[in-house]
């Protein structure tokens, strides 16, 4: 179904996922140092 969700939903989820991963990596680096 093409109208299952608008395109911006996928973009938002993708950016949020990348942001979460980056924050997790930075958090681990701060813990190490």
VMD Tcl script that draws the C-alpha trace (Angstrom):
set ca {
  {0.00 0.00 0.00}
  {1.67 3.24 -1.16}
  {-0.31 5.30 1.38}
  {0.73 3.17 4.36}
  {2.91 6.03 5.62}
  {4.22 9.33 4.20}
  {7.88 9.51 3.07}
  {8.89 11.83 5.92}
  {8.14 9.09 8.44}
  {10.89 6.89 7.00}
  {13.32 9.83 6.90}
  {12.53 10.79 10.49}
  {12.94 7.24 11.76}
  {16.20 6.89 9.85}
  {17.65 10.11 11.26}
  {16.47 9.19 14.75}
  {18.11 5.77 14.47}
  {21.41 7.28 13.31}
  {21.23 9.93 16.06}
  {20.64 7.24 18.69}
  {23.60 5.19 17.44}
  {25.89 8.25 17.42}
  {24.86 9.22 20.95}
  {25.44 5.65 22.12}
  {28.94 5.61 20.59}
  {29.82 9.03 22.06}
  {28.53 7.86 25.45}
  {30.75 4.79 25.31}
  {33.76 6.92 24.38}
  {33.10 9.26 27.32}
  {32.89 6.26 29.66}
  {36.16 4.83 28.31}
  {38.02 8.12 28.67}
}
mol new
graphics top color blue
foreach p $ca { graphics top sphere $p radius 0.5 }
foreach p [lrange $ca 0 end-1] q [lrange $ca 1 end] { graphics top cylinder $p $q radius 0.2 }
display resetview
